[in-house]
Amino acid sequence: MIRGSNTMRVRWVSAKFVLPFFIVFAALPALSVVRKQAFAPLVSIRVVPQDVTLWGAHASQHFMVLAGYADGLERDATSKARFLLSGADKGEIDGSGKFIARASGEIVLTAQFGGRSAKTTIHIENADQPRPFTFARDIGGILTQRGCNDTSCHGGVKGRAGFKLSVNALSPRDDYKWIVEGGTFRVLTTDTEPKIPRITLKEPQKSLLVLKPTFSVPHGGGVRFNVGSPDYETILNWVRAGAPYGEEAEKQGESIQRVEVFPKEVVLDSGGRHQLIVTAYLANGRREDITEQVRYVSENPGGVDVNDTGLVQAKKTGETNVLVRAAGGNSLSATVGVVEKPIVNYPKVEARNYIDRFVFAKLRKFQILPSELSSDEEFLRRVCLDLTGTLPPPKRVREFLAEKNPRKRRQLIEILLNSPEYGDYWGFRFSDLMRATFTTSNSTKGTKAYEDWIINSVASNKPYDQMARERIAAQGYSAPARNFYYVAELTTPEVLMPELIRLFMGRRIECAQCHNHPFEDWTQNQFWGLAAFFAGYTELRDYALIIDVLGGGHVDQPKEMTVINPRTKEKVVPAFLDGKRLPEDEWMDPRMRLAEWITSHHYFAEAAANRIWSYFFGRGIVDPVDDFRSTNPPTHPELLEALTRDFRDSGYDLKHLMRTIVQSRTYQLSGTPNETNKDDKIDYSRALPRPLEAAVLLDAITSATGVPEKFEFHRQAGGGDPPLGARAIQMIPDVCPSQFMDAFGRSMRKTLPVESPQPNLLEALHMLAGPTYTSKISQEGGRLSRLLKKDASDGQIVEEFYLAALTRFPTPREKDELLKFLAQRSSRHQEALSGLLWALLSSREFAYNH
């Protein structure tokens, strides 16, 4: 059968029975949980936010009444609550919980619901003073909330209909210029077309900025707001006032520094509703409610809907994100889960470390029960493949299963982490990541030196930040400096830099090479500022020595920059993401300064922790692992932050991070689902099957059959072939040809690794007729051959095959039926046994880690 099929079973085509894929457990007892048909009793209420300070005329704040119930859920009861103010002259509050200040002073807000009450205090300051105007917030906020500067509209690369805006008002000064003076953004050239201002100072009501979105004149984007609406009046009054930018307000600290959404996680009953509250933190230290000034987007409108004011409506069970976009490029999200009915008496689940605490807390909140702990057979196979890329031999399986020591799993983890196989396997993984390939330097010696540097770094547990600095800032004839080449030619800065940012920071900024990123907050200036760190790296041609000569002068005499911004045609000085330029007195070793900045940045540890996590669970907390962005939020942000902090505090210790992961109960959960988690793909409530990589699969077949693979190097490599018994994971792809590994989608290391390849016809053909699956099974000296020479019984052979391939004993039913089948074919005994082994190797249970 083909890897990736839906049938999770072992098949033997010539038999009239099937062998179960996973370990067959005794019938699980019915879940001891009861689904409740109606709300459980009310146990508490609270008002959020607490102790609010409002500033300025007409300042407002949304309040929410949250009701806690005995079933563990907290529901939004705002619309059903009664509100009381201690001083009605100070302000008013409507039924949705929105309070508007009228006079300065202090009042107490009391909310009543279900016979209970809760209070909060409101402080009002300078209620007679209007908030200073700022273009970035007031006009940029309208354009963001109404979607005018979205990537599908004027926020696209070239804008739309001759009008360009920055995405989510990320560059307000550019927006101001495009609105007031006209003009558009050109990708690789300066603007030469006639400029059409979007406002008319002499006749403000005829400004395109109000005519288009109100559809007073034809507008491809339709109606965005109505004539006379608050947005309309704000823009019109701004134009009437002469269209100021609002410099003074920015000096007063009115700019937004960061934005938060509450709650970050929402659990709704089917058909339930919940308000979101968005708060802006200003440069002057104040906080301001901007709930009605941001744009909300549901990633799954069919499951969860959200209106313009942030009210979330459940439509279908499941989990999704609501994206929140505020002016200034501030983007965040709230996770929303819709449950059919809450679980009464949710059981307590043991947590072994902080990973479990975060994972199980979300499962409890989203009413999902984790699976039981994995069996020893499941755990042994899983952890051996994950830490060493190998299957345990039958003898080791028997020993582990017979061992009664309650700490045997911890002991096994330490044995694997300190084994030579660990170094080989994770050296293989990082060789994929760092692209150890002949194509780079076009030198077998250089390629091998680079691969050895990777493997030795991993095997010795070199701190990952040190490894990254050595890789980024490599000089001279060092091994990592070999990767700066492509077919013996040096890679250009605009190609080299974005790959390093993806690898070590998990961000994709390639799109910003020719223009500001169309979907994220990366700008073209940021791209070329980072690329400029590689402006002076070159080689002494006769010796292939990598050196830095920033500006093209002598080694000790840096001159001017050589990287040119393709749009402005200006020379670019090395600059970090925050715009800070590299001081000229540090131009002698710019890549080391870049390496130090990358490895000290939060993104570095975050990206590494997320990537390592993905190797053990089949997906990252942010997935894809190198695509961190506002529209791709983490499924478990607090867990990712904890992993990042732990990894950083450990000194960037890879083994420490892996040990923490595999010791967790989350990692050790069974793959057998229950009624509540059978559809879960992202919350780690059970182990999900992951296809073995091509090289690991080939090594697994070699291990199960007991027949070593004979590899042959490409003639360009020279120096003879690898010894018999070498592992597939030790082979450099473009040095060692392999039809099998190519068919099963091995990485050729031409680019950074992508998602696992999809099943294909070649895989099926290899399973049916390929020598890896057919010849190895019955080959002289292999496992089957040795067992037959020892006169092993059919029962012993069946057990040995199962232990070697699946790391488990056959179930009694499997064994009985197989023995009957073999007895019926005694005249073709060896052929029948070969067919059995082929069925095991062709099964999804064998080809997947689970």
N, C-alpha and C positions, 0 to 999 in steps of 0.2 A: 504493500500500500504506500501511498505518497505521504511524506511528512506534511503536517499541516491539515490533514483531513479531520473531519469532525468526529470520526469513530475512534475512540481512545482505546483500542484493543489490539492484541496481537493476533494476526491472521496467518493461517497456513492454508494456502489455496488448495492443496490436494486433500485436505481433511474435511470431514463433515461436521467439525465442531470448531469452536473458537476459544482461544485462550484469553482470559480477562487481561486487560491492559494494566490497570492499576492493582495494587494489593487489594485482595478481596477481604473486606472486613466483615465481621458478624453484623447482622442487621442493627443499625443504630437505633437506640431507643428514641421514641418521639420526643421532640424538644419540650422540655418542661417549662414552657412559657405559654402565657395566655394572651391572646390578642383582645384588646379592649375595644368595645364598639362605640363608646362615648367618652367624653372628657372625664378624666379622673378628678377627684376632689381638689379644689383650690387650696393651696397651702401658703402662698405668699404673694405680695405684689411689691413692685418697686418702680420708681420713676427715674428715668435717665434722660439727659445727664444730670449730675448732681452739682450744686453750688456753682451756678453759672454767672458769669459777669458779661453784661452787654454794654456796648459803647456806641454812642452816636444816635442821631435822629432816626426813628423808624427801625431801630435794630430789632432783629427777630431771632427766635430760637424754636426749633421743633423739639417737643418733649414726647416721650414714649412711656406708656404704662405697660410693664411686662408682668404677666401673671404666671407664677410657678405652680405646677400641678404635681400631684402625687405620682404621675407616671414618668416624672423626670423631665418633661418638656416645659419650656418657657414660651408662652404665646403672647403675641401683641394684642393687648386688650384696650388700646388707646381709644378706638372708636366707640367702645362700650362704656368707657369710664366717665365719671363726672368730675369736672375741674372746679376748684374754688381758689380765689385769689384773696390774700389778706388785705390788699389795697387796690381796689378797682380803678383808682385814679392813676395808677402807675402803668397800666397796660391792660391788654385784653387777650384772651386765648379762645381759639375756636375748637370745634369738635374734633378736628384732626390732630390737635395738640400743638398747633402753631401759636406762639406767643409773640405779640408785637408791643414794644415798649412805647410809652407815651410820656413819661416823666421820670426824672432821676430819683433814686432812692432804693430801698430794699424791701422786697415782698416775699411772702411764702406761698408757694404753689402746693395745693393739696389735691391729690387724686384719690377718688373713691371707686372701688369696684368689688363686687361680690361680698359686701359686708366688711371689707378691709380698706385701709387707707395708707397712703405713703406721701411723703413731703420732700420738697427740694426748695432751696433758696435761690432767688434771682437778685443779683446786684445790677443796678442800672446806673451808668455814668454818662454825663454830658449828653443827655437826651435831646438837648436843644441844638446840638452841633451836627451838621451833616458830615458824613464820612467823605474825606478828600477823594476827588476823582482820580482814577488812573486808567489810562487806555488799556494797559495789559489786563487788568481785572475786569473793568466794566464793559468795555467793548469786546476784548478777547474772550471774556466769559460768555457773552451772548453768542458769539460766533462758534464757540465750543459747544455750548449746550444745545444749540439748534443744529449742530452737525455741519455747519457751513465750512469748517476747516477740517472736516473728516477726509481721510485718504480717498474716499469715493467721490469727493466733491472738490472744492477749491484747495484742499490740503494735499491733493495728488502731486506727483513729481512736477508736472508743468502747470498745475492748476486746472481750471476749466473755463472755457469761453473767454479766454484772455485775461482772467483774473486769478491770481495766485495768493494763497494764504499758507502760513506755516501750520503744521499739524498741531492741533490743540493749543494754538497760540504759543508755541514753544519759542518763537523769535518775534516778540511783539514789535520791536523796532522795524524789522522788515515788513511786518504786517501794516504798521502805520504808514510806512513809505508807499507800499503798494496801494493802500486805500486813498491816501491823500494826494499822492503824485501820479499814481498809476504805474504800469509796468508789470512784467512777469519774470519768472525765474527761468534762466536758460541753463541747460545741462552742461554744455562744454563751451558755450560762447556767451558774450555779453549781450544785453538786451538792445536790439536795434529797431524794434517795431515801435509805432506811435504809442505813447502812454495815454491811457484813459483813466483819469481820476474817478473814484467811486463816490465821491461826495461833491456837492456844489455849494460853496460857502454863500454865494449870493442868493440862492434859492434852495435852502436846505431840504424842503419837502420834495424836490426833484432829484435828490441824490439817489444814485443807483443802489446805494447801500440800504435804502429803505424801500425803494420801488420794487426791486427784484424779489426780496424775501416775502413781501406782502402780495406778490403776484399782481401788482398794479401795472407792471409791464411783463411780457412773457419771461418766464424763468424756468430753466430746465430742472431746477431742484424743487419746483412746486412752492407751496406756501410754507414758510418757516415761522412766521408770526403775523399777527393781524394789525391793520392800521389802528392806532390808538391803544395798543397793548403796552404794557410796561417796557418791553424790549424796544418797541417802536419809539416810544417817547424818550427813552434813554439815548438812543442813537441820534434822534432828531435834535434833542437839546444839546448834545455834544457838538453837532455840526453848527448849530446856532451860536454856540459859545466860541466858535472859531476853530474847532477841532484841536484842542490842546492835547499834548501827550500826557501831562500830569507828572512832570518831573518832581514837583514839590512833594506830592504825596508819596512818591517812591523814597524820597529822602526821609520822610516821616515813618518809614518802615511798614508801609501798607502792602508791600508785595508778599505773596504767598511763598512760604518756605517748604511746607509739606502739608499733606492732606491725609486724614484718617476717615475710615468708614466704620460705623457701628450698626449692628454687630458684624464681625468678620465672618461668622458662621451662623447660618439661619436654618432651623429645622421647622418645616411646615407640615401640618396635616394635609391630606388631600383637600384641595379647595381653600386652604388657609391663606391668610394675608399677613404681611409683616412690613413695617416701615424701615427704611434705611435712613440714617442720619450721617451727613458728611460734614466734617469740621476742618476748617483751614487754620493752620498755625502761621501767624504773620511774623514778619521780621522784627516788629516792635514788641513781640512777646504776647500779643493778644491772640485770642481765639475767636473765630467767627463761624456761625452756621451758614454753610453754602449749599445746603441740601437741594434747594431749588435753582441752583446756579451751575449745575454740572450735567453731564450727559450720561445716561444709563443705557447699557446695551446687554441684553441677555444672550449668552452664548448658545442657548437652546430655548428659543421662544416657544417651542411646542411643549416644553416641560415647565418652564417658569417664565412668566411675563413680568415686566416692570414698566411703570408709567413715568412721565416726565418729572414727577415729584419724588421718585424713589420708593413708591409703594410696590412691593413684590407680591405677585399672585401665583399660587401653585396651580398647575394645570395637569401634571402627570408625575407619577412617582419616578424618582431618580435623583441625580446630582448634577449641578451645573454651576457656572460662575456668572455673576452679574458684574460687568466691567463698569468702572466709574472713571470718567474723564473730566478733569478740571483744567481751566486755563493755566498755561505755563508748562504744559507737558506733564502735569501731575496725573498719573494714571494708577489706579489700584483696583481691587476687586473684592467682592464678598462671595463666599461659597454658600450655595443654597441647596439643601436636601429636602426632598418631598417624600414622606413616609406614608404608607397606606394606613397603618394603624400602629400606635406605639406599643412597645413590649412592656408588659407589666412584670415587675420583679426581675428586672435585668440582672443576670448573675454577675458576681464579682469575678474578674479574670486576673490571675496573677501576673504582675509585671516584673520582669527581671532587671530591666534597666530603663533609662530615660526614653529609649526608642519605643518600648512597649507602652509607657505612660502616655506618650503623645498619640500613638496609633490607636490604642484602646479607648482613649478619651473621645476621639472622633467617632470611633465605631459605636460607642455607647450613645453619643449625642445623636448620631444618624440612625440609631436603632438597628444596628447590624451586629450579629453575634459572630465572633471569630470561630474558625474551625478548631477542632481539638488539636492537641499537640501531636506532631508527626510521630510515626512509629520509628523505632531504631533503624529499620531497613530504609525508610524514606530519608531520614536524616543522614545516614551514612553515605548513601549514594549522592545526595544533594551536596553535602559539604565537601566530599572528595572532588567532585567535578568542579565546584565553585572555587576551591582554594588551590587545587593542583591540576585540574583538567584531566584527571585520570579516574578510571574505575578501580575500586578496591579489589584485590584478588580474592577468590573464594575462601581461602584460608583465613584472611583477615576479616572477612564478613562473618564467618562462623565464630571467630574469637570475640568480635565486638558484640554480636548478638547474645553470646553466652555470658559475657561480662556482667556482673551484678553491681559493680561500683556505681553509685548514683552520680558521680562526677565524671563518668567516662566520656561524656560528650565534650566537656571542657578539656579533658586530657587529649582527646583526639584532635581538637582544634589546635592545640599547641603543637602537637606532633606534625600536623599538616603545615602550619605556618613556618615551621623550622626545617622543613624537608627540602631536598634539592629540587623536587618536582614543583614546589611553590615558586622557586626562582625561575625555573624554565617556563612555567605557565604564565605568570604575571609579567615575565620578560617578553613573552609572546604578545600579551595584551598591550603592553606599552610600546612594543615595536610596531604594532598596528597603529597606535595613536600617534607616535612620533615618526612614523613612516620610514622604517629601516628598509630601504629598497635599493637595488642596484641602479635603478633609473636615476637616482639623485646624482651621485658622484661619478657614475659610469666606471666604477672601480670596485673590483671584488674585495680588495684589501681594505679600502675605505669603508665599504658597506659592512663588512664583517667587524671592523673596529667600532663602528657606530652601534651595531647591534650588541656587541659585547659590552659597550659602555652602558647601554640600557639595561641589559640583563644583570650585570654586576651591580648597578645602582639599585635595582629592585631587590636582588638577592641579599644585599648587605643592608637593606632597609634604610638607604640614604634618605634623609629628610626630603620630602617632595619639593619644598620651596628651593632647596639647594639644587636639586636635579633640574628644576625649571630655570634657575638662574644660569646654570652651566649650559643649558640648551639654548637659551635666548641670547646670551652674551658670549657665546663661544668664539675664541680667538685662535690664531695660529693654525697649527696642524692638528689640533685636538679632535678627538673622535666626533663629538657633537657638531663640530664645524662642517662636517661632511654633508650635513643635511641642508646647507644653504644652496646646494647645487640642484640643477635639473638637467640631466644629460650633459654633465660636465660644464654647464654654463651657470653662472650665479643667478639665483632667482631675484627678480626685481622687487623693490620695497613694497609696491602696491599689491603684490601677490603674496609675499612672505608675511607681512604684518597681519592682515586679517585672519590668516590661518592660525597664527600664534594667539590672537585674541580669542578665537573660537576654542582653541585647545586649552588655554590656561585661564580664561575668564568666562567662557561659556556664552559669549555674545557674538551675534552675527552682524558685522558692520560692513560687509562687502558692498551692499547696495549704496552706501554713502560715498563710494569712490567717485561717482560722476554727479551725484546730487544728494541732497539731504535724504535720509532714509524715508521711504514712502509710508512706513507703518510705525516706526519707532522714533525715539528722540535723538538718534544719531545724526550729526550734521556732517556735511562734506569737509568743513574745516577741521572737525575732530579726526576724521579719517586721515587726511593728509598731514595733520600735526603728528599723529602716531607713526605714519609711514616715514616721516622725515628722520626718525631715529635710525633708520637704515640707509640714510642718504649717502653716508660715506663709507659703508662697508664694502670692501673690495678684496682682491687677492694679489699676491705677488705671483704672477703668472707661471713662472718657471718652477715654483715650489708649491703652488696651491695653498699658500698660507693666507688665512683670512685675517685682515686687519681693518681698522677703522681710520679713515682719512676724511673726516667730516668737512665738506666744503671743497674737496678736491685739491688741497694743498699738500705740502709734505707731511709726514707722519707727525712731526712736532709743530706744525704750523697750520692749524685749521684756518680756512678762509671763509668763503661764503657758502650758502646752501645750494644744493643741486636738485632737490625735489621741487617740482613746479606744480601748482594747483592748475589742473587742466581748464578750469572755467575762468578763473581770474588771471591766469598766466603769470601769477606772482610766485616768487620763491617762498618756500615754507620753512619755518623754523620749527624744530622739534617741540611738541607741546603735548601735555597729558590731557586726559579726557575733560578735566575741569578747566582747561584753557591755559593753565600755568605753563609758561615756556621754560625750556631747559636753559639754565644760565650758560652764557658763552664759555665761562671758565670750566665747564664740565663737558665740553664738546669733544674732548679727547677720547672719551669712552662712553658714548651716548647709549649704547645698547645695554651696558651694565646698569646705567641709571634707569633705563626702561625696565630691565629685569627686576631691579629692586622695588620699583614702584608697583609692578604687576604682582609680585609675590607678597607685598605688604597690603595690597588692596583686598577689601572684603570679598570682591568677586572671585578672587583666586581660590581661597579656601572653600567658598560656596560651590563653585563649579566643580572642584575636585571631589568634594563630599557627595555631591549629587551624581557625578559620573560613577564613582565607586559604588554607590548605592544601587545604581541601575544594573550593574553586573550581577547582583545577587537577587534582584526582583524582576528583571526583565523590562523595567521602565524606570525613568528617573522621577524624583519628586517633582521636578520640572522636566517635561519630556516633549520634544527631543532634548537630550542633555546639554547640547550646545546652542540652545535657542531660548535663553532667558529673555523675556520681554513682557511688557505690561499686559499684552493680550494672551499670554501663555502663563498664567500664574501657577505657583506650586500647589499641589493638592494638600500638602501639610506644611504650611509656612513655618510654624513654630518648631516642628521637627527638623526641618532643613536648617533653621537658625541654630538649633542645638547641636546638630551634627557638624555644622561649620565651626562653631565655637570650640567644640571638643577637639576637632581635627587641628585647629590652630593652636589651642592650648597644649596639645600633645607634642608640639614641635613638628607638625606636619608628618606624623608617623603613620604611614600607610597600613602597617600591620595592626597598629592600635585601632584604626578605624574599621578594618575588616573584622578584627576580633570582636569589637563592640557589636557589629551588625550580626555576625553569625551566632553570638551568644544570646541574642535577644529571642524572646518567645515568638515575636513577630516572624522572624526568619524561620523558626523551627515549627511553625504551624503546619498542619497537614494540608494536603491538596484536596481532601474530600470536602465538598461543600455541604452546607446546611440550607434550610429553607430561606434564611434571611440573607445569606451571602452568595447564593448561587449566581447572581448576576453582577457581583462586584468585580471590577477590573482595576480599580485605582486606589482602593483604601486598604489593601494589604490584609484583608481578613482571612485569607487562605493563600496557600502556595499555588501559583499559576505555572503551568508547564512552559518551558522555554526551550526552543530548538538548540541543539548542540551546534557550535560553529563547525565549519567544514573540517578543519584540522583536528579538532577535538573528537569529532565523530569518527574520523579515520583512525585516530589512536584508540578509540573505544572498540572499534571493530577488530583492530589488531590485538587488543588486550583480551577480548572475548574469545577470539578464535585461537589465540596463542601463536599466531603466525606473524612475524615481524614484516613490516613493509620495506621493500627495497626501493630507495630513492636514487635518482640520477640527477646530477647537476647539469645545467645547460652548459654546452661546450664553451660559452663565453667565460664561465667561471674558472675553468681549469683546476688543476690540483687534485683530480680524482673525485670519486663519489663519496657521499657520507657513509659511515659504517652501518652494517646491518643492525637493526634495533634502534636506530635514531628515530626520534618522535616527529610526527608531522608538524607539531607546533614549533619545532626547531628549524624548519625550512623557511628560507626567505623566498617569497612567492615568485619573483621574476628571475630567481636563480635556479629554482627547483620546479620544473614543470610537473603538473599533476592533473590529469583529466578528471579524476574523482573530485578533488578539492575545487576545481574550477566549476564543475557541474553543480556542486553544493554551495556555491556562492562565496568562496573565500575572498577576503579583501586583498587586492593587488597593491594596496598602499599608495595608490596614485593620489588619493584624497583622504581626508579624515574619514573614519568609519561612519557608516550610516546605519539605518535600521536593518534588522535581520532580513536576508533575502527571502522572497516568497517561494513556496514550492513550485517546481517546474517539471516539465516532461522528462528532461534529462535525468533528474533524480530518480524518477520511476524506472527509466530504462536501466540505470545503473543497478538499482535494486533487483531487477528481474534478470539481467544478463551480464552485469559488470563483473569483472574478475575480483574486485574487492569483496563483493558479496558472495560470489559463487566459488571461485578457486580456493580462497582461504579456508573455507569451511572444512573441506575434506583433504586439505594438503597434508602430505606426509610430515610428521613432526609437530603438527598442530594439536590443539586441545582434544579434538575428537579422536585423532589418530592415537594419541598417547593413552586415552581412556580405553580404547578398544584393545590396545596391546596389553593393558593391565587386566583385561577381562572384567572390566567394571560392569556391574549389572545395569539394566536399563534405568532402574530407579536412581542409581548413583549418577549416571550420565545426565539424566534429566535435572537432578538437583544441581549438579556442577554447572550445567548450562545456565540455569536460572541465576545462580549465584554470580557467575562470571558476567552475564549480560545485564541482569536486572537488579542485582544486589538483594535478592530475596529468595526464599524457598518457594517452590510452587505451592499453591493451595492444595488441600487434599483432593478437591474435585479435579483440578487441573492435572495433578499427578495420576489419579486413577484413570482418567480418560486418555491421557497420553500413553500410559502403560498398556491399556487395552488396544490402542491404535497400533503401537509398535508390535505387540504380540500378533496382530492380524497380518502384519507385513514382515514376518520373520524371514521370508525368502529374499526380501530386499531390505535387510536390516540397516546396513550402512546408509543406503539411499534415504530411508525413512528418517534416520537420525540427522542426516545432512539437511533434510527438509525442515525438521524441527528447529535446528539452529538457524537456518535461513529465516524462518518465521519470526524467531525472536529478534534477530538483527534488523528485520524489516519493519518491526512494530514501532508505533509511535512511543510506546513506553521506553524503548531502547534509545530512540533518536532524540528524545527530549530529556531535559533535567526537570524534575518535578518534586 
